[in-house]
């Protein structure tokens, strides 16, 4: 069981918001219960350093095309150099 790190009382403002003090995460999943309890669980919108299966498949196909010599001519980016 985890211990309580911080405990305080908060009041809902006129726009029905509650302020969280010293929050670590930007996004939370909210669960409201019939007895009035509200549970906030931290969430990350995108798992860090995770690449989707579709993106990996596209990268594999691109590398296979490159190995087979199916590639465009190099792009001249010298106009963007400082």
C-alpha positions in Angstrom: 0.0 0.0 0.0 1.3 3.5 -0.9 1.6 6.2 1.7 0.1 9.7 1.6 2.6 12.3 0.3 0.4 15.4 0.6 -3.1 16.0 2.0 -5.0 19.2 1.8 -8.6 20.6 1.4 -9.7 22.3 -1.7 -12.8 24.2 -2.7 -14.6 24.1 -6.1 -14.5 27.6 -7.6 -17.3 29.3 -9.4 -16.5 27.6 -12.7 -16.6 24.2 -11.0 -12.8 23.7 -11.0 -10.5 22.3 -8.3 -6.9 23.5 -8.1 -4.2 20.8 -7.6 -1.1 22.1 -5.7 2.3 21.0 -6.8 1.1 18.6 -9.5 3.6 16.5 -11.3 1.6 15.5 -14.3 -0.3 17.6 -16.8 -3.1 15.1 -17.6 -5.2 13.0 -15.3 -7.9 10.3 -15.8 -10.9 11.2 -13.7 -13.2 8.6 -12.0 -16.3 10.0 -10.2 -18.1 7.7 -7.8 -21.7 7.8 -6.6 -20.6 8.6 -3.0 -18.9 11.8 -4.2 -15.3 10.6 -4.3 -13.2 11.7 -7.3 -10.1 9.6 -8.2 -7.4 11.2 -10.3 -4.9 8.9 -12.0 -1.9 10.5 -13.8 -1.9 10.0 -17.6 0.5 10.6 -20.4 -1.1 11.3 -23.7 1.6 9.4 -25.7 3.9 6.8 -24.2 7.4 8.3 -24.3 9.8 6.9 -26.9 7.2 4.5 -28.4 6.8 4.2 -32.1 3.6 2.8 -33.5 3.6 -0.5 -35.4 2.3 1.3 -38.5 5.3 3.7 -38.4 7.7 0.9 -37.9 6.2 -1.0 -40.9 6.5 2.2 -43.1 10.2 2.6 -42.0 10.9 -1.0 -42.8 9.4 -0.6 -46.3 11.4 2.5 -46.9 14.6 0.8 -45.9 13.8 -2.1 -48.2 13.2 0.3 -51.1 16.5 2.0 -50.4 18.3 -1.3 -50.4 16.7 -2.1 -53.7 17.9 1.2 -55.2 14.5 2.8 -55.3 15.3 6.2 -54.0 15.1 9.8 -55.1 18.0 12.1 -55.9 19.4 13.9 -52.8 17.6 17.1 -51.9 19.7 20.3 -51.9 19.1 22.0 -48.6 21.9 24.5 -49.0 19.4 27.4 -49.2 18.5 26.7 -45.6 22.0 27.0 -44.2 23.0 30.1 -42.3 
